[in-house]
Amino acid sequence: MADLVQSWRFWALLSAGFAALTAILAKIGVSGVDSDVATFVRTIVILCLTGAIVVVTGQTQALGQNPGRSMLFLVLSGLATGASWLCYFRALSLGDAGRVAPIDKLSVVLVAIFGAAILGERLSGANWLGVVLIAAGAALVAFR
Protein backbone atom coordinates (compact mmCIF):
# COMPACT_ATOMS: atom_id res chain seq x y z
CA MET A 1 0.00 0.00 0.00
CA ALA A 2 2.86 2.39 0.80
CA ASP A 3 4.23 1.88 -2.72
CA LEU A 4 0.82 2.72 -4.17
CA VAL A 5 0.56 5.97 -2.20
CA GLN A 6 4.04 6.96 -3.40
CA SER A 7 3.17 6.28 -7.05
CA TRP A 8 2.56 9.23 -9.36
CA ARG A 9 0.13 7.05 -11.32
CA PHE A 10 -2.06 6.56 -8.24
CA TRP A 11 -2.30 10.31 -7.63
CA ALA A 12 -2.81 11.05 -11.34
CA LEU A 13 -5.74 8.59 -11.46
CA LEU A 14 -7.25 10.16 -8.34
CA SER A 15 -6.80 13.56 -9.96
CA ALA A 16 -8.63 12.36 -13.08
CA GLY A 17 -11.46 10.96 -10.97
CA PHE A 18 -11.84 14.15 -8.98
CA ALA A 19 -11.61 16.23 -12.17
CA ALA A 20 -14.47 14.20 -13.62
CA LEU A 21 -16.51 14.79 -10.47
CA THR A 22 -15.59 18.47 -10.68
CA ALA A 23 -17.14 18.77 -14.12
CA ILE A 24 -20.37 17.04 -13.15
CA LEU A 25 -20.77 18.75 -9.77
CA ALA A 26 -19.84 22.15 -11.24
CA LYS A 27 -22.32 21.76 -14.09
CA ILE A 28 -25.07 21.09 -11.55
CA GLY A 29 -23.84 23.87 -9.25
CA VAL A 30 -23.45 26.56 -11.90
CA SER A 31 -27.12 26.23 -12.87
CA GLY A 32 -28.78 29.50 -11.87
CA VAL A 33 -25.53 31.00 -10.56
CA ASP A 34 -23.19 33.41 -12.35
CA SER A 35 -20.12 31.47 -13.45
CA ASP A 36 -17.73 33.98 -11.84
CA VAL A 37 -19.56 33.67 -8.51
CA ALA A 38 -19.44 29.88 -8.83
CA THR A 39 -15.69 30.03 -9.42
CA PHE A 40 -15.28 32.30 -6.38
CA VAL A 41 -17.20 29.89 -4.12
CA ARG A 42 -15.15 26.96 -5.41
CA THR A 43 -11.93 28.88 -4.80
CA ILE A 44 -12.92 29.70 -1.21
CA VAL A 45 -13.58 26.01 -0.55
CA ILE A 46 -10.21 25.03 -2.02
CA LEU A 47 -8.44 27.74 -0.01
CA CYS A 48 -10.03 26.51 3.22
CA LEU A 49 -9.30 22.86 2.45
CA THR A 50 -5.66 23.35 1.51
CA GLY A 51 -5.14 25.81 4.37
CA ALA A 52 -6.47 23.23 6.82
CA ILE A 53 -4.14 20.58 5.37
CA VAL A 54 -1.12 22.87 5.76
CA VAL A 55 -2.06 23.68 9.37
CA VAL A 56 -2.94 20.11 10.40
CA THR A 57 0.23 18.66 8.88
CA GLY A 58 2.41 21.34 10.53
CA GLN A 59 3.70 22.85 7.32
CA THR A 60 2.96 26.50 8.14
CA GLN A 61 6.65 27.30 8.76
CA ALA A 62 7.41 26.26 5.18
CA LEU A 63 5.30 29.15 3.85
CA GLY A 64 8.07 31.68 4.44
CA GLN A 65 10.94 29.44 3.39
CA ASN A 66 10.33 29.19 -0.33
CA PRO A 67 12.82 30.60 -2.85
CA GLY A 68 11.69 33.78 -4.61
CA ARG A 69 11.85 32.17 -8.05
CA SER A 70 9.61 29.33 -6.88
CA MET A 71 7.15 31.77 -5.37
CA LEU A 72 7.07 33.80 -8.60
CA PHE A 73 6.22 30.75 -10.66
CA LEU A 74 3.68 29.52 -8.10
CA VAL A 75 1.96 32.93 -8.23
CA LEU A 76 1.98 32.81 -12.04
CA SER A 77 0.62 29.26 -11.89
CA GLY A 78 -2.11 30.47 -9.54
CA LEU A 79 -3.06 33.22 -11.97
CA ALA A 80 -3.19 30.69 -14.81
CA THR A 81 -5.30 28.36 -12.65
CA GLY A 82 -7.71 31.17 -11.83
CA ALA A 83 -8.04 32.12 -15.48
CA SER A 84 -8.57 28.47 -16.40
CA TRP A 85 -11.28 28.03 -13.76
CA LEU A 86 -13.09 31.21 -14.79
CA CYS A 87 -13.09 30.09 -18.42
CA TYR A 88 -14.07 26.53 -17.49
CA PHE A 89 -17.04 27.59 -15.38
CA ARG A 90 -18.16 30.01 -18.09
CA ALA A 91 -17.96 27.19 -20.65
CA LEU A 92 -19.90 24.86 -18.32
CA SER A 93 -22.60 27.47 -17.86
CA LEU A 94 -22.99 27.67 -21.65
CA GLY A 95 -22.41 24.09 -22.80
CA ASP A 96 -22.78 20.42 -21.96
CA ALA A 97 -20.30 19.02 -19.43
CA GLY A 98 -19.64 16.06 -21.71
CA ARG A 99 -18.53 18.40 -24.48
CA VAL A 100 -16.81 21.08 -22.41
CA ALA A 101 -14.58 18.71 -20.43
CA PRO A 102 -12.92 17.06 -23.46
CA ILE A 103 -11.93 20.45 -24.87
CA ASP A 104 -10.62 21.43 -21.43
CA LYS A 105 -8.55 18.23 -21.48
CA LEU A 106 -6.76 19.50 -24.56
CA SER A 107 -4.54 20.88 -21.82
CA VAL A 108 -2.93 17.40 -21.90
CA VAL A 109 -1.90 18.04 -25.50
CA LEU A 110 -0.65 21.53 -24.68
CA VAL A 111 1.31 20.27 -21.65
CA ALA A 112 3.08 17.72 -23.86
CA ILE A 113 3.96 20.42 -26.38
CA PHE A 114 4.99 23.00 -23.75
CA GLY A 115 6.88 20.36 -21.76
CA ALA A 116 8.94 19.48 -24.80
CA ALA A 117 9.44 23.08 -25.98
CA ILE A 118 9.99 24.83 -22.63
CA LEU A 119 11.16 22.15 -20.20
CA GLY A 120 13.10 19.99 -22.66
CA GLU A 121 11.07 16.89 -21.81
CA ARG A 122 11.28 14.07 -24.31
CA LEU A 123 8.40 11.88 -25.40
CA SER A 124 8.69 8.73 -27.49
CA GLY A 125 6.94 8.27 -30.81
CA ALA A 126 4.28 6.19 -29.06
CA ASN A 127 3.81 9.00 -26.54
CA TRP A 128 3.32 11.56 -29.32
CA LEU A 129 0.85 9.22 -31.00
CA GLY A 130 -1.10 9.18 -27.75
CA VAL A 131 -1.05 12.99 -27.65
CA VAL A 132 -2.42 13.11 -31.22
CA LEU A 133 -5.13 10.58 -30.32
CA ILE A 134 -6.13 12.64 -27.27
CA ALA A 135 -6.49 15.70 -29.49
CA ALA A 136 -8.50 13.73 -32.05
CA GLY A 137 -10.69 12.22 -29.34
CA ALA A 138 -11.41 15.62 -27.82
CA ALA A 139 -12.39 16.96 -31.20
CA LEU A 140 -14.68 13.99 -31.90
CA VAL A 141 -16.45 14.34 -28.53
CA ALA A 142 -16.71 18.12 -28.56
CA PHE A 143 -18.12 18.69 -32.00
CA ARG A 144 -21.35 17.31 -33.42
Chimera marker file (.cmm) of the C-alpha trace (Angstrom):
<marker_set name="trace">
<marker id="1" x="0.000" y="0.000" z="0.000" r="1" g="1" b="0" radius="0.5"/>
<marker id="2" x="2.863" y="2.391" z="0.797" r="1" g="1" b="0" radius="0.5"/>
<marker id="3" x="4.228" y="1.883" z="-2.722" r="1" g="1" b="0" radius="0.5"/>
<marker id="4" x="0.820" y="2.723" z="-4.172" r="1" g="1" b="0" radius="0.5"/>
<marker id="5" x="0.558" y="5.969" z="-2.196" r="1" g="1" b="0" radius="0.5"/>
<marker id="6" x="4.042" y="6.961" z="-3.401" r="1" g="1" b="0" radius="0.5"/>
<marker id="7" x="3.165" y="6.282" z="-7.054" r="1" g="1" b="0" radius="0.5"/>
<marker id="8" x="2.558" y="9.234" z="-9.360" r="1" g="1" b="0" radius="0.5"/>
<marker id="9" x="0.128" y="7.051" z="-11.322" r="1" g="1" b="0" radius="0.5"/>
<marker id="10" x="-2.058" y="6.556" z="-8.235" r="1" g="1" b="0" radius="0.5"/>
<marker id="11" x="-2.299" y="10.307" z="-7.629" r="1" g="1" b="0" radius="0.5"/>
<marker id="12" x="-2.812" y="11.047" z="-11.339" r="1" g="1" b="0" radius="0.5"/>
<marker id="13" x="-5.740" y="8.585" z="-11.461" r="1" g="1" b="0" radius="0.5"/>
<marker id="14" x="-7.247" y="10.157" z="-8.341" r="1" g="1" b="0" radius="0.5"/>
<marker id="15" x="-6.804" y="13.565" z="-9.963" r="1" g="1" b="0" radius="0.5"/>
<marker id="16" x="-8.631" y="12.361" z="-13.076" r="1" g="1" b="0" radius="0.5"/>
<marker id="17" x="-11.464" y="10.957" z="-10.972" r="1" g="1" b="0" radius="0.5"/>
<marker id="18" x="-11.840" y="14.151" z="-8.979" r="1" g="1" b="0" radius="0.5"/>
<marker id="19" x="-11.606" y="16.227" z="-12.168" r="1" g="1" b="0" radius="0.5"/>
<marker id="20" x="-14.465" y="14.201" z="-13.622" r="1" g="1" b="0" radius="0.5"/>
<marker id="21" x="-16.507" y="14.793" z="-10.469" r="1" g="1" b="0" radius="0.5"/>
<marker id="22" x="-15.592" y="18.472" z="-10.675" r="1" g="1" b="0" radius="0.5"/>
<marker id="23" x="-17.139" y="18.766" z="-14.122" r="1" g="1" b="0" radius="0.5"/>
<marker id="24" x="-20.372" y="17.038" z="-13.149" r="1" g="1" b="0" radius="0.5"/>
<marker id="25" x="-20.767" y="18.755" z="-9.769" r="1" g="1" b="0" radius="0.5"/>
<marker id="26" x="-19.839" y="22.150" z="-11.241" r="1" g="1" b="0" radius="0.5"/>
<marker id="27" x="-22.317" y="21.761" z="-14.086" r="1" g="1" b="0" radius="0.5"/>
<marker id="28" x="-25.074" y="21.093" z="-11.551" r="1" g="1" b="0" radius="0.5"/>
<marker id="29" x="-23.839" y="23.874" z="-9.249" r="1" g="1" b="0" radius="0.5"/>
<marker id="30" x="-23.454" y="26.558" z="-11.905" r="1" g="1" b="0" radius="0.5"/>
<marker id="31" x="-27.123" y="26.229" z="-12.866" r="1" g="1" b="0" radius="0.5"/>
<marker id="32" x="-28.780" y="29.500" z="-11.869" r="1" g="1" b="0" radius="0.5"/>
<marker id="33" x="-25.527" y="31.003" z="-10.564" r="1" g="1" b="0" radius="0.5"/>
<marker id="34" x="-23.193" y="33.412" z="-12.352" r="1" g="1" b="0" radius="0.5"/>
<marker id="35" x="-20.123" y="31.466" z="-13.448" r="1" g="1" b="0" radius="0.5"/>
<marker id="36" x="-17.730" y="33.976" z="-11.845" r="1" g="1" b="0" radius="0.5"/>
<marker id="37" x="-19.556" y="33.666" z="-8.509" r="1" g="1" b="0" radius="0.5"/>
<marker id="38" x="-19.443" y="29.885" z="-8.826" r="1" g="1" b="0" radius="0.5"/>
<marker id="39" x="-15.688" y="30.030" z="-9.418" r="1" g="1" b="0" radius="0.5"/>
<marker id="40" x="-15.279" y="32.296" z="-6.382" r="1" g="1" b="0" radius="0.5"/>
<marker id="41" x="-17.201" y="29.887" z="-4.125" r="1" g="1" b="0" radius="0.5"/>
<marker id="42" x="-15.152" y="26.956" z="-5.409" r="1" g="1" b="0" radius="0.5"/>
<marker id="43" x="-11.935" y="28.878" z="-4.802" r="1" g="1" b="0" radius="0.5"/>
<marker id="44" x="-12.916" y="29.702" z="-1.208" r="1" g="1" b="0" radius="0.5"/>
<marker id="45" x="-13.577" y="26.009" z="-0.553" r="1" g="1" b="0" radius="0.5"/>
<marker id="46" x="-10.210" y="25.031" z="-2.021" r="1" g="1" b="0" radius="0.5"/>
<marker id="47" x="-8.440" y="27.740" z="-0.014" r="1" g="1" b="0" radius="0.5"/>
<marker id="48" x="-10.031" y="26.513" z="3.222" r="1" g="1" b="0" radius="0.5"/>
<marker id="49" x="-9.301" y="22.861" z="2.453" r="1" g="1" b="0" radius="0.5"/>
<marker id="50" x="-5.658" y="23.346" z="1.513" r="1" g="1" b="0" radius="0.5"/>
<marker id="51" x="-5.141" y="25.815" z="4.373" r="1" g="1" b="0" radius="0.5"/>
<marker id="52" x="-6.471" y="23.235" z="6.823" r="1" g="1" b="0" radius="0.5"/>
<marker id="53" x="-4.145" y="20.583" z="5.370" r="1" g="1" b="0" radius="0.5"/>
<marker id="54" x="-1.116" y="22.869" z="5.756" r="1" g="1" b="0" radius="0.5"/>
<marker id="55" x="-2.062" y="23.682" z="9.370" r="1" g="1" b="0" radius="0.5"/>
<marker id="56" x="-2.944" y="20.111" z="10.403" r="1" g="1" b="0" radius="0.5"/>
<marker id="57" x="0.235" y="18.664" z="8.876" r="1" g="1" b="0" radius="0.5"/>
<marker id="58" x="2.406" y="21.337" z="10.531" r="1" g="1" b="0" radius="0.5"/>
<marker id="59" x="3.704" y="22.852" z="7.320" r="1" g="1" b="0" radius="0.5"/>
<marker id="60" x="2.961" y="26.499" z="8.139" r="1" g="1" b="0" radius="0.5"/>
<marker id="61" x="6.647" y="27.298" z="8.765" r="1" g="1" b="0" radius="0.5"/>
<marker id="62" x="7.408" y="26.263" z="5.178" r="1" g="1" b="0" radius="0.5"/>
<marker id="63" x="5.300" y="29.151" z="3.847" r="1" g="1" b="0" radius="0.5"/>
<marker id="64" x="8.073" y="31.685" z="4.440" r="1" g="1" b="0" radius="0.5"/>
<marker id="65" x="10.939" y="29.444" z="3.390" r="1" g="1" b="0" radius="0.5"/>
<marker id="66" x="10.328" y="29.189" z="-0.330" r="1" g="1" b="0" radius="0.5"/>
<marker id="67" x="12.818" y="30.601" z="-2.846" r="1" g="1" b="0" radius="0.5"/>
<marker id="68" x="11.693" y="33.784" z="-4.606" r="1" g="1" b="0" radius="0.5"/>
<marker id="69" x="11.846" y="32.171" z="-8.045" r="1" g="1" b="0" radius="0.5"/>
<marker id="70" x="9.614" y="29.325" z="-6.882" r="1" g="1" b="0" radius="0.5"/>
<marker id="71" x="7.149" y="31.766" z="-5.374" r="1" g="1" b="0" radius="0.5"/>
<marker id="72" x="7.066" y="33.804" z="-8.600" r="1" g="1" b="0" radius="0.5"/>
<marker id="73" x="6.224" y="30.749" z="-10.657" r="1" g="1" b="0" radius="0.5"/>
<marker id="74" x="3.681" y="29.519" z="-8.097" r="1" g="1" b="0" radius="0.5"/>
<marker id="75" x="1.964" y="32.926" z="-8.235" r="1" g="1" b="0" radius="0.5"/>
<marker id="76" x="1.982" y="32.808" z="-12.042" r="1" g="1" b="0" radius="0.5"/>
<marker id="77" x="0.615" y="29.261" z="-11.891" r="1" g="1" b="0" radius="0.5"/>
<marker id="78" x="-2.114" y="30.467" z="-9.535" r="1" g="1" b="0" radius="0.5"/>
<marker id="79" x="-3.056" y="33.217" z="-11.970" r="1" g="1" b="0" radius="0.5"/>
<marker id="80" x="-3.192" y="30.694" z="-14.812" r="1" g="1" b="0" radius="0.5"/>
<marker id="81" x="-5.302" y="28.364" z="-12.648" r="1" g="1" b="0" radius="0.5"/>
<marker id="82" x="-7.714" y="31.166" z="-11.829" r="1" g="1" b="0" radius="0.5"/>
<marker id="83" x="-8.040" y="32.119" z="-15.480" r="1" g="1" b="0" radius="0.5"/>
<marker id="84" x="-8.573" y="28.473" z="-16.396" r="1" g="1" b="0" radius="0.5"/>
<marker id="85" x="-11.283" y="28.031" z="-13.765" r="1" g="1" b="0" radius="0.5"/>
<marker id="86" x="-13.086" y="31.210" z="-14.786" r="1" g="1" b="0" radius="0.5"/>
<marker id="87" x="-13.090" y="30.091" z="-18.421" r="1" g="1" b="0" radius="0.5"/>
<marker id="88" x="-14.067" y="26.532" z="-17.487" r="1" g="1" b="0" radius="0.5"/>
<marker id="89" x="-17.038" y="27.591" z="-15.383" r="1" g="1" b="0" radius="0.5"/>
<marker id="90" x="-18.163" y="30.011" z="-18.090" r="1" g="1" b="0" radius="0.5"/>
<marker id="91" x="-17.959" y="27.189" z="-20.650" r="1" g="1" b="0" radius="0.5"/>
<marker id="92" x="-19.898" y="24.858" z="-18.319" r="1" g="1" b="0" radius="0.5"/>
<marker id="93" x="-22.603" y="27.472" z="-17.860" r="1" g="1" b="0" radius="0.5"/>
<marker id="94" x="-22.989" y="27.672" z="-21.652" r="1" g="1" b="0" radius="0.5"/>
<marker id="95" x="-22.405" y="24.093" z="-22.805" r="1" g="1" b="0" radius="0.5"/>
<marker id="96" x="-22.781" y="20.415" z="-21.959" r="1" g="1" b="0" radius="0.5"/>
<marker id="97" x="-20.295" y="19.024" z="-19.428" r="1" g="1" b="0" radius="0.5"/>
<marker id="98" x="-19.643" y="16.061" z="-21.709" r="1" g="1" b="0" radius="0.5"/>
<marker id="99" x="-18.527" y="18.400" z="-24.480" r="1" g="1" b="0" radius="0.5"/>
<marker id="100" x="-16.808" y="21.085" z="-22.407" r="1" g="1" b="0" radius="0.5"/>
<marker id="101" x="-14.578" y="18.709" z="-20.428" r="1" g="1" b="0" radius="0.5"/>
<marker id="102" x="-12.922" y="17.063" z="-23.462" r="1" g="1" b="0" radius="0.5"/>
<marker id="103" x="-11.934" y="20.451" z="-24.870" r="1" g="1" b="0" radius="0.5"/>
<marker id="104" x="-10.619" y="21.425" z="-21.426" r="1" g="1" b="0" radius="0.5"/>
<marker id="105" x="-8.548" y="18.234" z="-21.480" r="1" g="1" b="0" radius="0.5"/>
<marker id="106" x="-6.759" y="19.496" z="-24.563" r="1" g="1" b="0" radius="0.5"/>
<marker id="107" x="-4.544" y="20.877" z="-21.818" r="1" g="1" b="0" radius="0.5"/>
<marker id="108" x="-2.930" y="17.403" z="-21.899" r="1" g="1" b="0" radius="0.5"/>
<marker id="109" x="-1.902" y="18.039" z="-25.498" r="1" g="1" b="0" radius="0.5"/>
<marker id="110" x="-0.647" y="21.531" z="-24.680" r="1" g="1" b="0" radius="0.5"/>
<marker id="111" x="1.314" y="20.272" z="-21.651" r="1" g="1" b="0" radius="0.5"/>
<marker id="112" x="3.079" y="17.724" z="-23.856" r="1" g="1" b="0" radius="0.5"/>
<marker id="113" x="3.964" y="20.421" z="-26.384" r="1" g="1" b="0" radius="0.5"/>
<marker id="114" x="4.993" y="22.999" z="-23.752" r="1" g="1" b="0" radius="0.5"/>
<marker id="115" x="6.879" y="20.356" z="-21.757" r="1" g="1" b="0" radius="0.5"/>
<marker id="116" x="8.943" y="19.483" z="-24.804" r="1" g="1" b="0" radius="0.5"/>
<marker id="117" x="9.435" y="23.080" z="-25.982" r="1" g="1" b="0" radius="0.5"/>
<marker id="118" x="9.987" y="24.834" z="-22.635" r="1" g="1" b="0" radius="0.5"/>
<marker id="119" x="11.156" y="22.146" z="-20.202" r="1" g="1" b="0" radius="0.5"/>
<marker id="120" x="13.102" y="19.994" z="-22.660" r="1" g="1" b="0" radius="0.5"/>
<marker id="121" x="11.072" y="16.894" z="-21.806" r="1" g="1" b="0" radius="0.5"/>
<marker id="122" x="11.283" y="14.072" z="-24.307" r="1" g="1" b="0" radius="0.5"/>
<marker id="123" x="8.395" y="11.878" z="-25.398" r="1" g="1" b="0" radius="0.5"/>
<marker id="124" x="8.691" y="8.732" z="-27.486" r="1" g="1" b="0" radius="0.5"/>
<marker id="125" x="6.944" y="8.267" z="-30.808" r="1" g="1" b="0" radius="0.5"/>
<marker id="126" x="4.281" y="6.194" z="-29.056" r="1" g="1" b="0" radius="0.5"/>
<marker id="127" x="3.807" y="9.002" z="-26.536" r="1" g="1" b="0" radius="0.5"/>
<marker id="128" x="3.321" y="11.557" z="-29.317" r="1" g="1" b="0" radius="0.5"/>
<marker id="129" x="0.850" y="9.224" z="-31.003" r="1" g="1" b="0" radius="0.5"/>
<marker id="130" x="-1.100" y="9.181" z="-27.748" r="1" g="1" b="0" radius="0.5"/>
<marker id="131" x="-1.054" y="12.987" z="-27.652" r="1" g="1" b="0" radius="0.5"/>
<marker id="132" x="-2.419" y="13.109" z="-31.219" r="1" g="1" b="0" radius="0.5"/>
<marker id="133" x="-5.128" y="10.577" z="-30.320" r="1" g="1" b="0" radius="0.5"/>
<marker id="134" x="-6.127" y="12.640" z="-27.268" r="1" g="1" b="0" radius="0.5"/>
<marker id="135" x="-6.485" y="15.697" z="-29.487" r="1" g="1" b="0" radius="0.5"/>
<marker id="136" x="-8.504" y="13.732" z="-32.047" r="1" g="1" b="0" radius="0.5"/>
<marker id="137" x="-10.690" y="12.219" z="-29.336" r="1" g="1" b="0" radius="0.5"/>
<marker id="138" x="-11.406" y="15.620" z="-27.815" r="1" g="1" b="0" radius="0.5"/>
<marker id="139" x="-12.390" y="16.958" z="-31.201" r="1" g="1" b="0" radius="0.5"/>
<marker id="140" x="-14.677" y="13.992" z="-31.897" r="1" g="1" b="0" radius="0.5"/>
<marker id="141" x="-16.448" y="14.339" z="-28.530" r="1" g="1" b="0" radius="0.5"/>
<marker id="142" x="-16.707" y="18.121" z="-28.560" r="1" g="1" b="0" radius="0.5"/>
<marker id="143" x="-18.122" y="18.693" z="-31.999" r="1" g="1" b="0" radius="0.5"/>
<marker id="144" x="-21.353" y="17.311" z="-33.418" r="1" g="1" b="0" radius="0.5"/>
<link id1="1" id2="2" r="1" g="1" b="0" radius="0.2"/>
<link id1="2" id2="3" r="1" g="1" b="0" radius="0.2"/>
<link id1="3" id2="4" r="1" g="1" b="0" radius="0.2"/>
<link id1="4" id2="5" r="1" g="1" b="0" radius="0.2"/>
<link id1="5" id2="6" r="1" g="1" b="0" radius="0.2"/>
<link id1="6" id2="7" r="1" g="1" b="0" radius="0.2"/>
<link id1="7" id2="8" r="1" g="1" b="0" radius="0.2"/>
<link id1="8" id2="9" r="1" g="1" b="0" radius="0.2"/>
<link id1="9" id2="10" r="1" g="1" b="0" radius="0.2"/>
<link id1="10" id2="11" r="1" g="1" b="0" radius="0.2"/>
<link id1="11" id2="12" r="1" g="1" b="0" radius="0.2"/>
<link id1="12" id2="13" r="1" g="1" b="0" radius="0.2"/>
<link id1="13" id2="14" r="1" g="1" b="0" radius="0.2"/>
<link id1="14" id2="15" r="1" g="1" b="0" radius="0.2"/>
<link id1="15" id2="16" r="1" g="1" b="0" radius="0.2"/>
<link id1="16" id2="17" r="1" g="1" b="0" radius="0.2"/>
<link id1="17" id2="18" r="1" g="1" b="0" radius="0.2"/>
<link id1="18" id2="19" r="1" g="1" b="0" radius="0.2"/>
<link id1="19" id2="20" r="1" g="1" b="0" radius="0.2"/>
<link id1="20" id2="21" r="1" g="1" b="0" radius="0.2"/>
<link id1="21" id2="22" r="1" g="1" b="0" radius="0.2"/>
<link id1="22" id2="23" r="1" g="1" b="0" radius="0.2"/>
<link id1="23" id2="24" r="1" g="1" b="0" radius="0.2"/>
<link id1="24" id2="25" r="1" g="1" b="0" radius="0.2"/>
<link id1="25" id2="26" r="1" g="1" b="0" radius="0.2"/>
<link id1="26" id2="27" r="1" g="1" b="0" radius="0.2"/>
<link id1="27" id2="28" r="1" g="1" b="0" radius="0.2"/>
<link id1="28" id2="29" r="1" g="1" b="0" radius="0.2"/>
<link id1="29" id2="30" r="1" g="1" b="0" radius="0.2"/>
<link id1="30" id2="31" r="1" g="1" b="0" radius="0.2"/>
<link id1="31" id2="32" r="1" g="1" b="0" radius="0.2"/>
<link id1="32" id2="33" r="1" g="1" b="0" radius="0.2"/>
<link id1="33" id2="34" r="1" g="1" b="0" radius="0.2"/>
<link id1="34" id2="35" r="1" g="1" b="0" radius="0.2"/>
<link id1="35" id2="36" r="1" g="1" b="0" radius="0.2"/>
<link id1="36" id2="37" r="1" g="1" b="0" radius="0.2"/>
<link id1="37" id2="38" r="1" g="1" b="0" radius="0.2"/>
<link id1="38" id2="39" r="1" g="1" b="0" radius="0.2"/>
<link id1="39" id2="40" r="1" g="1" b="0" radius="0.2"/>
<link id1="40" id2="41" r="1" g="1" b="0" radius="0.2"/>
<link id1="41" id2="42" r="1" g="1" b="0" radius="0.2"/>
<link id1="42" id2="43" r="1" g="1" b="0" radius="0.2"/>
<link id1="43" id2="44" r="1" g="1" b="0" radius="0.2"/>
<link id1="44" id2="45" r="1" g="1" b="0" radius="0.2"/>
<link id1="45" id2="46" r="1" g="1" b="0" radius="0.2"/>
<link id1="46" id2="47" r="1" g="1" b="0" radius="0.2"/>
<link id1="47" id2="48" r="1" g="1" b="0" radius="0.2"/>
<link id1="48" id2="49" r="1" g="1" b="0" radius="0.2"/>
<link id1="49" id2="50" r="1" g="1" b="0" radius="0.2"/>
<link id1="50" id2="51" r="1" g="1" b="0" radius="0.2"/>
<link id1="51" id2="52" r="1" g="1" b="0" radius="0.2"/>
<link id1="52" id2="53" r="1" g="1" b="0" radius="0.2"/>
<link id1="53" id2="54" r="1" g="1" b="0" radius="0.2"/>
<link id1="54" id2="55" r="1" g="1" b="0" radius="0.2"/>
<link id1="55" id2="56" r="1" g="1" b="0" radius="0.2"/>
<link id1="56" id2="57" r="1" g="1" b="0" radius="0.2"/>
<link id1="57" id2="58" r="1" g="1" b="0" radius="0.2"/>
<link id1="58" id2="59" r="1" g="1" b="0" radius="0.2"/>
<link id1="59" id2="60" r="1" g="1" b="0" radius="0.2"/>
<link id1="60" id2="61" r="1" g="1" b="0" radius="0.2"/>
<link id1="61" id2="62" r="1" g="1" b="0" radius="0.2"/>
<link id1="62" id2="63" r="1" g="1" b="0" radius="0.2"/>
<link id1="63" id2="64" r="1" g="1" b="0" radius="0.2"/>
<link id1="64" id2="65" r="1" g="1" b="0" radius="0.2"/>
<link id1="65" id2="66" r="1" g="1" b="0" radius="0.2"/>
<link id1="66" id2="67" r="1" g="1" b="0" radius="0.2"/>
<link id1="67" id2="68" r="1" g="1" b="0" radius="0.2"/>
<link id1="68" id2="69" r="1" g="1" b="0" radius="0.2"/>
<link id1="69" id2="70" r="1" g="1" b="0" radius="0.2"/>
<link id1="70" id2="71" r="1" g="1" b="0" radius="0.2"/>
<link id1="71" id2="72" r="1" g="1" b="0" radius="0.2"/>
<link id1="72" id2="73" r="1" g="1" b="0" radius="0.2"/>
<link id1="73" id2="74" r="1" g="1" b="0" radius="0.2"/>
<link id1="74" id2="75" r="1" g="1" b="0" radius="0.2"/>
<link id1="75" id2="76" r="1" g="1" b="0" radius="0.2"/>
<link id1="76" id2="77" r="1" g="1" b="0" radius="0.2"/>
<link id1="77" id2="78" r="1" g="1" b="0" radius="0.2"/>
<link id1="78" id2="79" r="1" g="1" b="0" radius="0.2"/>
<link id1="79" id2="80" r="1" g="1" b="0" radius="0.2"/>
<link id1="80" id2="81" r="1" g="1" b="0" radius="0.2"/>
<link id1="81" id2="82" r="1" g="1" b="0" radius="0.2"/>
<link id1="82" id2="83" r="1" g="1" b="0" radius="0.2"/>
<link id1="83" id2="84" r="1" g="1" b="0" radius="0.2"/>
<link id1="84" id2="85" r="1" g="1" b="0" radius="0.2"/>
<link id1="85" id2="86" r="1" g="1" b="0" radius="0.2"/>
<link id1="86" id2="87" r="1" g="1" b="0" radius="0.2"/>
<link id1="87" id2="88" r="1" g="1" b="0" radius="0.2"/>
<link id1="88" id2="89" r="1" g="1" b="0" radius="0.2"/>
<link id1="89" id2="90" r="1" g="1" b="0" radius="0.2"/>
<link id1="90" id2="91" r="1" g="1" b="0" radius="0.2"/>
<link id1="91" id2="92" r="1" g="1" b="0" radius="0.2"/>
<link id1="92" id2="93" r="1" g="1" b="0" radius="0.2"/>
<link id1="93" id2="94" r="1" g="1" b="0" radius="0.2"/>
<link id1="94" id2="95" r="1" g="1" b="0" radius="0.2"/>
<link id1="95" id2="96" r="1" g="1" b="0" radius="0.2"/>
<link id1="96" id2="97" r="1" g="1" b="0" radius="0.2"/>
<link id1="97" id2="98" r="1" g="1" b="0" radius="0.2"/>
<link id1="98" id2="99" r="1" g="1" b="0" radius="0.2"/>
<link id1="99" id2="100" r="1" g="1" b="0" radius="0.2"/>
<link id1="100" id2="101" r="1" g="1" b="0" radius="0.2"/>
<link id1="101" id2="102" r="1" g="1" b="0" radius="0.2"/>
<link id1="102" id2="103" r="1" g="1" b="0" radius="0.2"/>
<link id1="103" id2="104" r="1" g="1" b="0" radius="0.2"/>
<link id1="104" id2="105" r="1" g="1" b="0" radius="0.2"/>
<link id1="105" id2="106" r="1" g="1" b="0" radius="0.2"/>
<link id1="106" id2="107" r="1" g="1" b="0" radius="0.2"/>
<link id1="107" id2="108" r="1" g="1" b="0" radius="0.2"/>
<link id1="108" id2="109" r="1" g="1" b="0" radius="0.2"/>
<link id1="109" id2="110" r="1" g="1" b="0" radius="0.2"/>
<link id1="110" id2="111" r="1" g="1" b="0" radius="0.2"/>
<link id1="111" id2="112" r="1" g="1" b="0" radius="0.2"/>
<link id1="112" id2="113" r="1" g="1" b="0" radius="0.2"/>
<link id1="113" id2="114" r="1" g="1" b="0" radius="0.2"/>
<link id1="114" id2="115" r="1" g="1" b="0" radius="0.2"/>
<link id1="115" id2="116" r="1" g="1" b="0" radius="0.2"/>
<link id1="116" id2="117" r="1" g="1" b="0" radius="0.2"/>
<link id1="117" id2="118" r="1" g="1" b="0" radius="0.2"/>
<link id1="118" id2="119" r="1" g="1" b="0" radius="0.2"/>
<link id1="119" id2="120" r="1" g="1" b="0" radius="0.2"/>
<link id1="120" id2="121" r="1" g="1" b="0" radius="0.2"/>
<link id1="121" id2="122" r="1" g="1" b="0" radius="0.2"/>
<link id1="122" id2="123" r="1" g="1" b="0" radius="0.2"/>
<link id1="123" id2="124" r="1" g="1" b="0" radius="0.2"/>
<link id1="124" id2="125" r="1" g="1" b="0" radius="0.2"/>
<link id1="125" id2="126" r="1" g="1" b="0" radius="0.2"/>
<link id1="126" id2="127" r="1" g="1" b="0" radius="0.2"/>
<link id1="127" id2="128" r="1" g="1" b="0" radius="0.2"/>
<link id1="128" id2="129" r="1" g="1" b="0" radius="0.2"/>
<link id1="129" id2="130" r="1" g="1" b="0" radius="0.2"/>
<link id1="130" id2="131" r="1" g="1" b="0" radius="0.2"/>
<link id1="131" id2="132" r="1" g="1" b="0" radius="0.2"/>
<link id1="132" id2="133" r="1" g="1" b="0" radius="0.2"/>
<link id1="133" id2="134" r="1" g="1" b="0" radius="0.2"/>
<link id1="134" id2="135" r="1" g="1" b="0" radius="0.2"/>
<link id1="135" id2="136" r="1" g="1" b="0" radius="0.2"/>
<link id1="136" id2="137" r="1" g="1" b="0" radius="0.2"/>
<link id1="137" id2="138" r="1" g="1" b="0" radius="0.2"/>
<link id1="138" id2="139" r="1" g="1" b="0" radius="0.2"/>
<link id1="139" id2="140" r="1" g="1" b="0" radius="0.2"/>
<link id1="140" id2="141" r="1" g="1" b="0" radius="0.2"/>
<link id1="141" id2="142" r="1" g="1" b="0" radius="0.2"/>
<link id1="142" id2="143" r="1" g="1" b="0" radius="0.2"/>
<link id1="143" id2="144" r="1" g="1" b="0" radius="0.2"/>
</marker_set>
